[in-house]
Amino acid sequence: MRTMVVGGGIGGLSTALSLHAAGLGCVVVEAARTLRPLGVGINMQPHAVRELTELGLGPVLADLGVETSFMSVADRHGNIIMALPRGRSAGYRWPQYSVHRGELQMALLAAVEERVGPVRTGVAFEGFEQDGDGVLVTLRQGGRVLRERVDVLVGADGVQSSVRARLWPYGDPLRWGGIRMWRGVAESDPVLDGATVLAGGSNSAAKFVTYHISARNPRLLNWVAEVKVAEPGIVPDADWSREGSHADVSGHFASWKYPLVDIPALLAATKRILEYPMVDRDPLPRWGEGRVTLLGDAAHPMYPVGSNGGSQAVLDARFLARCLATYDDPAAALAAYEAERRPPTSALVLAHRSLPIERTITLVTERAPDGFTHIGEVLTAGELAAMEAAQRGLSDADVRALNERESWSV
């Protein structure tokens, strides 16, 4: 069996490694001419780290990333509202890692090239036709049109997936919640213990997130600024490489009294700021048809508020490979994959829209606009427990279920 994977990101590369580990052939095509370590920080949850570890990448993750200790929420005065243990601190057998997205992608790419073969870059997907025996894929490389026949086609080409657009050409818009995001990486003194994902906020309209992302350079800090600038609506596209400016970001946080992070100094030390809207798409009633399916952000793009985008793509990749290796009929394998993965990821897409951290910060700001000494002065034990549970519902797998579940390796 030969599978074509469209997209050379974390999801597509994890799929290639998973298929190879399951004894199946594949080829990865990527529209970009060169794969480079672009982007900023990302968090890989324990459920994804387990799968990458079973693919033999555990030492690579430990060498690249910071093992995350806590996910903490603070008000704009730096007072800690809640601190949720992460990874092994929360009882999982596997860590959570905060890591540079580009470095993780390059590590996956190196593993794919070693085990599977070169990724075919500069090759754009254009369309497909299928019958009971396979899929005829149309590609474009420069001025040449290529047609290749494969057994299975997987669209792992991100939020603005060309494969998804072929499957769902109408009525599948990008939905913007009205939040503008700015992101960057700079060197900084350790924030808290140097291994905490810290989300500080003033209310539902402004949040500033920081976390260290490099085991090799402990001072390297990823930051994300999120500001509500418009009412929710539909946008035609989202440019992930749009340049942002210090001036655009800094004014939104000028009134903060935030001793945990020197935000002006951090922005000034950032060489390149990226700006883009926080978008997702509505969950689909189905991901594919026959021998064609979707994976990762192409299947279930979601707001980046639960550290789930890359992690869920890895889970997709591993379970897809398991199904293709254990079913005789590729179409039946893809149906089983979708039956397992679509319901939980669709639920996550909708749950992420509730923005539980923002709701928590807003309530605390309303009750204690000038800060507080202890959170018990502001929230009841029941309110705090409910808020912690809401955030865990976005980012956590059941500890016992993950620790005791059988391996997805074939």
C-alpha positions as CSV (number, residue, x, y, z in Angstrom):
1,M,0.0,0.0,0.0
2,R,1.3,3.5,-0.9
3,T,-0.1,6.6,0.7
4,M,0.4,10.2,-0.5
5,V,0.6,12.7,2.3
6,V,0.0,16.4,1.3
7,G,1.8,18.7,3.7
8,G,5.2,18.6,5.3
9,G,4.3,20.1,8.7
10,I,4.2,18.3,12.1
11,G,1.0,16.3,11.1
12,G,2.3,15.2,7.7
13,L,5.7,14.3,8.9
14,S,4.3,12.4,11.9
15,T,2.1,10.5,9.5
16,A,5.0,9.5,7.3
17,L,6.9,8.2,10.4
18,S,3.9,6.4,11.6
19,L,3.2,4.7,8.3
20,H,6.8,3.7,8.0
21,A,6.8,2.2,11.5
22,A,3.6,0.2,10.6
23,G,5.4,-1.2,7.5
24,L,3.5,0.9,4.9
25,G,4.9,2.9,2.1
26,C,4.3,6.6,1.7
27,V,5.4,9.8,0.0
28,V,5.1,13.3,1.3
29,V,4.6,16.3,-1.0
30,E,5.0,19.9,0.2
31,A,4.1,23.1,-1.7
32,A,7.0,25.1,-0.2
33,R,10.2,24.8,-2.1
34,T,12.3,24.6,1.1
35,L,11.3,23.4,4.6
36,R,12.9,25.8,7.1
37,P,12.6,26.0,10.9
38,L,10.0,28.7,10.9
39,G,7.4,29.7,13.5
40,V,7.6,30.1,17.2
41,G,6.7,28.0,20.2
42,I,4.4,25.0,20.6
43,N,3.4,22.7,23.4
44,M,3.3,18.9,22.9
45,Q,1.0,17.3,25.4
46,P,1.8,13.9,27.1
47,H,-0.6,12.0,24.8
48,A,1.4,13.2,21.8
49,V,4.8,12.8,23.5
50,R,3.8,9.2,24.1
51,E,3.3,8.6,20.4
52,L,6.5,10.4,19.3
53,T,8.4,8.4,22.0
54,E,7.1,5.2,20.6
55,L,8.4,6.3,17.2
56,G,11.8,6.6,18.8
57,L,11.9,10.4,19.1
58,G,11.8,10.6,22.9
59,P,15.5,11.6,23.2
60,V,15.1,14.2,20.5
61,L,12.2,15.9,22.3
62,A,14.2,15.9,25.6
63,D,17.2,17.5,23.8
64,L,15.1,20.2,22.1
65,G,12.3,21.2,24.5
66,V,11.7,22.3,28.0
67,E,9.8,19.7,30.2
68,T,6.7,21.8,31.3
69,S,6.0,21.9,35.0
70,F,2.9,24.1,35.3
71,M,0.3,25.9,33.3
72,S,-0.4,29.0,35.4
73,V,-2.9,31.9,35.1
74,A,-2.3,35.4,36.5
75,D,-4.1,38.7,36.5
76,R,-2.4,41.8,35.0
77,H,-0.8,42.6,38.4
78,G,1.1,39.2,38.4
79,N,-1.1,37.6,41.1
80,I,-1.4,33.8,40.4
81,I,-5.0,32.7,40.0
82,M,-4.3,29.0,39.5
83,A,-1.4,26.7,38.7
84,L,-2.1,23.4,37.0
85,P,0.6,20.7,37.1
86,R,1.6,19.5,33.6
87,G,3.1,16.3,32.2
88,R,4.8,14.0,34.7
89,S,4.0,16.4,37.5
90,A,0.3,15.7,36.8
91,G,0.8,11.9,36.9
92,Y,1.4,11.1,33.3
93,R,4.1,8.6,32.4
94,W,5.2,11.1,29.6
95,P,6.2,14.7,29.9
96,Q,4.7,17.8,28.3
97,Y,7.3,19.7,26.2
98,S,7.4,23.4,25.3
99,V,9.5,23.5,22.1
100,H,10.2,25.7,19.1
101,R,7.8,24.6,16.4
102,G,10.4,25.0,13.6
103,E,13.1,22.9,15.5
104,L,10.5,20.2,16.1
105,Q,9.5,20.2,12.5
106,M,13.2,19.9,11.4
107,A,13.7,17.0,13.8
108,L,10.7,15.2,12.3
109,L,12.0,16.0,8.8
110,A,15.4,14.5,9.6
111,A,13.8,11.3,10.8
112,V,11.5,11.1,7.7
113,E,14.5,11.6,5.4
114,E,16.5,8.9,7.2
115,R,13.7,6.3,7.4
116,V,11.3,7.1,4.6
117,G,13.2,9.2,2.0
118,P,13.2,12.8,0.8
119,V,10.1,15.0,1.1
120,R,9.2,16.2,-2.4
121,T,9.2,20.0,-1.9
122,G,7.9,22.5,-4.4
123,V,5.0,20.2,-5.3
124,A,1.5,21.6,-5.0
125,F,-1.7,19.6,-4.7
126,E,-4.3,20.5,-7.3
127,G,-7.0,17.8,-7.2
128,F,-7.9,14.1,-7.2
129,E,-10.1,11.5,-8.7
130,Q,-10.7,8.1,-7.2
131,D,-12.3,4.7,-8.0
132,G,-12.5,1.4,-6.1
133,D,-8.8,0.6,-6.7
134,G,-7.1,3.9,-5.8
135,V,-6.7,7.6,-6.1
136,L,-5.4,9.6,-9.1
137,V,-3.8,12.8,-7.7
138,T,-3.0,15.9,-9.8
139,L,0.0,17.9,-8.7
140,R,1.9,20.9,-10.0
141,Q,5.6,21.2,-9.9
142,G,6.7,24.5,-11.4
143,G,5.2,24.6,-14.8
144,R,4.6,20.8,-15.0
145,V,1.4,19.0,-14.2
146,L,1.9,15.6,-12.6
147,R,-0.6,12.8,-12.2
148,E,0.2,10.0,-9.8
149,R,-1.8,7.0,-8.7
150,V,-1.7,6.0,-5.0
151,D,-3.8,3.8,-2.8
152,V,-4.7,6.5,-0.2
153,L,-4.5,10.3,-0.1
154,V,-4.2,12.2,3.2
155,G,-4.6,16.0,3.4
156,A,-2.3,17.2,6.2
157,D,-1.9,20.7,4.7
158,G,-3.0,22.9,7.5
159,V,-5.8,25.4,8.2
160,Q,-6.1,26.5,4.6
161,S,-5.9,23.0,3.3
162,S,-6.2,22.5,-0.5
163,V,-7.4,18.9,0.0
164,R,-10.1,20.0,2.3
165,A,-11.2,22.7,-0.2
166,R,-11.6,20.0,-2.8
167,L,-13.7,17.8,-0.5
168,W,-15.7,20.8,0.8
169,P,-15.8,23.5,-1.9
170,Y,-18.7,25.4,-0.4
171,G,-19.8,26.5,3.0
172,D,-16.6,26.0,4.9
173,P,-15.3,29.4,5.9
174,L,-12.6,30.5,8.3
175,R,-14.3,31.8,11.4
176,W,-12.6,34.6,13.4
177,G,-13.4,35.2,17.0
178,G,-12.3,38.8,16.8
179,I,-9.0,38.2,18.6
180,R,-5.7,39.4,17.0
181,M,-2.6,37.5,17.9
182,W,1.0,38.7,17.9
183,R,3.8,36.2,18.5
184,G,7.6,36.3,18.9
185,V,10.7,34.7,20.5
186,A,13.3,36.5,22.5
187,E,15.8,35.9,25.2
188,S,14.7,36.6,28.7
189,D,15.5,35.9,32.4
190,P,13.6,32.8,33.6
191,V,9.9,33.3,34.1
192,L,8.8,31.7,37.4
193,D,10.6,28.3,37.5
194,G,11.7,28.5,33.8
195,A,9.3,25.7,32.8
196,T,5.9,27.2,33.3
197,V,3.4,28.1,30.6
198,L,2.1,31.5,32.1
199,A,-1.0,33.2,30.8
200,G,-1.6,36.7,32.2
201,G,-4.6,38.8,31.5
202,S,-6.5,41.9,32.3
203,N,-10.0,40.8,31.1
204,S,-11.5,38.9,28.2
205,A,-10.0,41.5,25.8
206,A,-6.2,41.1,26.5
207,K,-3.9,38.2,27.4
208,F,-0.2,37.7,27.4
209,V,1.3,34.2,27.3
210,T,4.9,33.2,27.9
211,Y,6.9,30.0,28.1
212,H,10.5,28.9,27.6
213,I,11.1,26.6,24.6
214,S,14.7,25.5,24.5
215,A,16.7,23.0,26.5
216,R,19.8,24.2,24.7
217,N,19.2,27.9,25.5
218,P,17.2,28.2,28.7
219,R,16.8,32.0,28.2
220,L,14.8,31.5,24.9
221,L,11.2,32.6,25.6
222,N,8.2,32.4,23.4
223,W,5.5,35.0,23.9
224,V,1.9,35.4,22.5
225,A,-0.2,38.5,22.9
226,E,-3.9,38.2,22.3
227,V,-6.2,41.2,22.0
228,K,-9.9,41.3,21.2
229,V,-10.1,43.9,18.4
230,A,-13.4,43.1,16.6
231,E,-16.6,41.2,16.8
232,P,-16.6,37.6,15.6
233,G,-17.0,37.0,11.9
234,I,-15.9,35.3,8.7
235,V,-12.5,36.1,7.1
236,P,-11.4,35.0,3.6
237,D,-7.9,33.9,4.6
238,A,-5.3,34.1,7.3
239,D,-1.7,35.1,6.5
240,W,0.5,33.3,9.1
241,S,3.7,35.1,8.0
242,R,2.3,38.7,8.2
243,E,4.8,41.0,9.9
244,G,3.6,42.7,13.1
245,S,5.1,45.7,14.9
246,H,6.2,46.5,18.5
247,A,3.9,49.6,18.4
248,D,0.8,47.6,17.5
249,V,1.3,45.3,20.5
250,S,2.8,47.4,23.3
251,G,-0.1,49.9,23.7
252,H,-2.5,47.1,24.7
253,F,-0.3,46.3,27.7
254,A,1.0,49.7,28.7
255,S,-1.2,50.0,31.8
256,W,-0.3,46.5,33.2
257,K,1.6,46.3,36.5
258,Y,3.2,42.9,35.7
259,P,6.3,41.9,37.7
260,L,6.4,38.4,36.3
261,V,7.6,39.5,32.8
262,D,9.0,42.8,31.6
263,I,6.7,43.0,28.6
264,P,8.2,46.2,27.1
265,A,11.8,44.8,27.3
266,L,10.6,41.5,25.9
267,L,9.0,43.2,22.9
268,A,12.0,45.3,22.3
269,A,14.3,42.3,22.3
270,T,12.1,40.5,19.7
271,K,13.6,40.7,16.2
272,R,10.6,39.5,14.3
273,I,6.9,39.7,15.4
274,L,4.2,37.7,13.6
275,E,0.6,38.9,13.5
276,Y,-2.5,36.9,12.5
277,P,-6.1,36.3,13.5
278,M,-7.2,33.6,15.8
279,V,-9.4,31.4,13.5
280,D,-10.9,28.0,13.2
281,R,-13.5,26.2,11.1
282,D,-16.7,24.5,12.0
283,P,-16.4,20.8,12.6
284,L,-17.1,18.7,9.5
285,P,-19.8,16.0,9.3
286,R,-17.1,13.8,7.7
287,W,-13.4,14.2,6.9
288,G,-13.2,12.4,3.6
289,E,-14.6,10.0,1.2
290,G,-13.5,6.6,0.1
291,R,-9.7,6.5,0.0
292,V,-9.2,10.2,0.8
293,T,-9.1,11.8,4.3
294,L,-7.9,14.7,6.3
295,L,-5.6,15.0,9.3
296,G,-4.4,17.6,11.8
297,D,-5.3,21.3,11.2
298,A,-6.7,20.3,7.8
299,A,-9.3,18.2,9.5
300,H,-10.0,20.1,12.8
301,P,-8.4,23.6,13.0
302,M,-9.0,25.0,16.5
303,Y,-8.1,28.1,18.5
304,P,-4.6,27.8,20.0
305,V,-5.8,28.0,23.6
306,G,-5.4,24.4,24.8
307,S,-2.0,23.4,23.4
308,N,-3.8,20.9,21.2
309,G,-3.1,21.7,17.5
310,G,0.2,19.8,17.0
311,S,-0.6,17.2,19.6
312,Q,-3.9,16.2,18.1
313,A,-2.2,15.9,14.7
314,V,0.3,13.4,16.1
315,L,-2.6,11.4,17.5
316,D,-4.3,11.4,14.2
317,A,-1.2,10.3,12.4
318,R,-0.6,7.3,14.7
319,F,-4.2,6.1,14.7
320,L,-4.4,6.5,10.9
321,A,-1.4,4.3,10.4
322,R,-2.7,1.7,12.8
323,C,-6.0,1.5,10.9
324,L,-4.3,1.3,7.5
325,A,-2.1,-1.5,8.8
326,T,-4.8,-3.6,10.3
327,Y,-7.7,-3.3,7.8
328,D,-7.6,-5.1,4.4
329,D,-9.8,-2.4,2.8
330,P,-8.2,1.1,2.7
331,A,-11.7,2.8,2.6
332,A,-12.7,0.8,5.7
333,A,-9.5,1.8,7.4
334,L,-10.1,5.5,6.8
335,A,-13.7,5.1,8.1
336,A,-12.4,3.5,11.3
337,Y,-9.8,6.2,11.7
338,E,-12.5,8.9,11.3
339,A,-14.9,7.2,13.7
340,E,-12.2,7.2,16.4
341,R,-10.7,10.7,15.8
342,R,-13.4,12.9,14.5
343,P,-15.8,13.0,17.5
344,P,-13.2,14.0,20.2
345,T,-11.5,16.6,17.9
346,S,-14.8,18.1,16.9
347,A,-15.7,18.5,20.5
348,L,-12.3,20.2,21.2
349,V,-12.9,22.7,18.3
350,L,-16.2,23.8,20.0
351,A,-14.8,23.7,23.5
352,H,-11.9,25.9,22.6
353,R,-14.3,28.6,21.5
354,S,-15.4,29.0,25.2
355,L,-12.0,30.5,26.1
356,P,-12.1,29.3,29.7
357,I,-8.9,31.2,30.7
358,E,-10.3,34.5,29.4
359,R,-13.6,33.9,31.3
360,T,-11.6,33.2,34.5
361,I,-9.4,36.3,34.1
362,T,-12.5,38.5,33.4
363,L,-14.3,37.4,36.5
364,V,-11.2,38.0,38.7
365,T,-10.7,41.4,37.1
366,E,-14.3,42.4,37.8
367,R,-14.1,41.4,41.4
368,A,-10.5,42.5,42.1
369,P,-9.6,45.2,39.6
370,D,-6.6,46.4,41.7
371,G,-5.3,42.8,42.3
372,F,-5.5,40.5,45.3
373,T,-3.3,38.9,48.0
374,H,-4.8,35.4,47.8
375,I,-7.2,34.0,45.2
376,G,-9.5,32.8,48.0
377,E,-10.4,36.4,48.6
378,V,-11.8,36.6,45.0
379,L,-13.1,33.1,44.1
380,T,-14.8,30.5,46.1
381,A,-13.3,27.0,46.2
382,G,-16.1,25.7,44.0
383,E,-15.6,28.5,41.4
384,L,-11.9,27.9,41.2
385,A,-12.3,24.1,40.9
386,A,-14.8,24.6,38.0
387,M,-12.4,26.9,36.3
388,E,-9.5,24.5,36.7
389,A,-11.7,21.7,35.3
390,A,-12.7,23.8,32.3
391,Q,-9.1,24.3,31.4
392,R,-8.2,20.7,31.9
393,G,-11.0,19.8,29.6
394,L,-9.2,21.5,26.8
395,S,-5.7,20.3,27.4
396,D,-5.7,17.1,29.4
397,A,-6.2,13.4,28.6
398,D,-7.4,11.1,31.3
399,V,-4.3,10.2,33.2
400,R,-5.1,6.7,34.0
401,A,-6.6,6.0,30.5
402,L,-3.5,7.3,28.8
403,N,-1.1,5.5,31.1
404,E,-2.8,2.2,30.8
405,R,-4.0,2.2,27.2
406,E,-2.5,-0.3,24.8
407,S,0.1,1.0,22.4
408,W,-1.1,2.1,18.9
409,S,2.1,0.6,17.4
410,V,1.6,-2.2,15.0
